[in-house]
């Protein structure tokens, strides 16, 4: 084999390897994040109900976010595959119920879902296509009914304060997994239950123990506001 042919073969092999890397999985797990609408709305920024009406008083999906074991995460991985509403037409009604937007101005959810797909979903394309990505999140919410879990433990969205450890303990007792709780502050500056993170394996279907938690801190007692 001539040197020129050797170089050509090496170049082909390198390009082949790079093409595999480009489509290979670049994350180790997902964060599945649900948010309490009462806490989203009870802030200085407030909220706007969707054009489809006020959501139910239930945790809503925020996102399904690919993450790495070192705490970093990929984002905006494929601009050539933007959000396409037609691909999830059969999921729209379920998403409006379980993944509602509360951002202002009022919207129908498309802008919210588009952001989640473009920033996070495109980074899971090695495992999930667009329909599969949103279907996975909806299926996970069915697996983890946070409001029911908390209410069964006597933790109710009535404006009272509850121990952070009791909240975590109730979720762990029901799921067998340690959650991460994110708080925000209400209009008076009090810490309140905002978002609950659970971790999911790379298939997007099985809950796992979190390899790493995000940064942030809640008070030892936090409010669970009504909605």
N, C-alpha and C positions, 0 to 999 in steps of 0.2 A: 504494500500500500504506500502510495506516495505521501510526502509530508502534507501536500495540499489536501489530499483526500482524508488524511488523519485529522487535519484542522477542521475540515467540513463536518466530519463525523462528530468531533468533540463539540462543535458549535451546535449541531442538531441535538445532541444529548443535553447540553446545558439549557437550551431553549425549552426542551421537553420537561426538564426538571422544574424550570421556572414556571411553566404553564401549570404544572401540578400544584406547585406552591400557591399560585394565585387563587386556585379554587379550593385549596385545602382548608380545613377547619382551623381558625385562628382564635379559638376561645376554649375555655375549660368547663364552663357551666353557665347557666342563666340565673339572673335574679328575676323572680316573678314578684312584681310589686303591685300591691293593692292599696288604694287610698280611701280615707274616710271623707265623704263630701262635706260633712259638717265642719271639719277642720280646715278644709280648703277654703270654704266660704267665710269662716269666722276669723278673718285676718284683716289687716288694714287695706289690703288690696281688694278684698271681697271677691265676688264671682258673678258669673252670668249663667243662668240656666240655658240648656240647649234649646234650639228652636222647636224641638220635639216635645218640650215640656220639662218640668222639674223631675229629676231622676228619683228613683225610689231611695228610701233611707237605708242604703246598703253600701258596703264597700264596692268600689268600682276599680276596674283594672287601670293601672297607669302604664305598665309595660312589661315586656319580656326582653331582658337586656343581656346579651352575651357579655361575659366577663372572663378574666383570666385569674389564675391562682395567685399571681403576684399583686393583685389589686387593680391592675390596669384593665382597660377595656378597648376594644376596637369600635370605631364609629364611622358612619357614612362610607361604607365599604364599596358600594357599586352604584355610581351615578347613572349607569346605563340601564338600570332596572328600577325606575321610579315607581311610586305608588300608582296602582291602577285599580280604580274603584270597581271596574267590571269584574275583576278577579275574585271579589268577595261579595258579590251581589246577594248570594244566598245566606251570607252571615250578617248582613247589615242590620236587620231588626234585632238580632241577638246582641250585636255590638252596641247599638244605641241603648240597650237596656243595661248591659254589663260593662261597657267601656265608654261611658258618657263623657262629653267634654264639659268643663265648667269655666273655661277661659272666656274672657271678654274680648271683643263683642260676641254675642251669642252665635253659635254655629250648629251645624248638624253632625259634627264629629269628623268630617272628612279631613279637615286641616290637622286635627290631633292625630288621627290614625296615619295620615301621610307622613307626619314628622316621625312617629314611632317606627314606621317601616324604613324610611330613608336613613335615619340615624342608627337604628338598632337592628331592624329586621334584615337589612341587606348584608349584615355581618354574619348571618346564620344561614346564608343561601346554600352552603355545603350540606346542610341538613334539611332545611325547610324552605319551600317556595313561599310565595306571598300568601296564598290561601292557607297553606299548612301552618304558617307562622301565626296568623290570627286565630285559626282553629285551635292551635295548641294552647294559646292563652285562655280562650274561652273554656276549653276542657279542664284546664288547671283550676279555674275559678269554681267549676262544679265540684272539683275534688276538695277544695278548701273553702268552706262557707264560714268566713271569719266572724261575721255577725252572730251566727248561730253558736259558734264555739264560745265566743265571749259572753253572750247572754246566758248560756248554759252554766257558766261559771259565776253568774251574778254580776257581770260587768256590762252595764247597759249605757247606751248613748243618751243620757239624761242630764248632762252638764256636771255630774259629780266627778270627783277626783278618785283615781284608783292607783294602787301600787304598780309601778312599772314591772316589778317582779311577778306580781299576780297576773298581769296581762301576758307576759312572756310565758309564764307557767301554764296558763290555760291553753295557749296555742301549742306549746310543746306537748302538753298532756294529750291533746286531740290528734296531733299529727306525728308525734314522736320525734320532731325536729325542732331545733332552736331557731326562733325567728329573730330578725333584727328589726327594732322599732325606731322609726324616725318621727321626731316631734317637730311641730312648728309652734308659733305663739299666736294667741288670740288677740283681739283688739285691745285687751287690757294688759298684754304682755305675759299671760300665763301659758305654761307649757301644755300642749295638748297632743293627743294621739293623732298622728297624721297619716303615716304610711307603714305598712307591714311588708317586710322582705322575707321571702323564702327562696331556697335555692333548688334548681332543677338541673338534671343531667343534660348532656349535650343532645339527646334525642328530642328534648322539649316535652317529654311526657312524664318522667319519673322524678318525684321530689327526692332531694338528697340533703345531707347535712352540709351546711355552708362551709366551703374551704376558707373563706375570708369574709369579713364583714366590712361594710362601708365605714367611713369616718362620721363622727357626729355623736351627740350626747343628749339624752333626755333627763329631766329631773326624776327624782325617786318616786314622786307622785305626779300623775298627769291627768288632765281633764279628758273626758270623753263627751264632747258636745253633741247636742241634738241636731237634727237636720230636718 
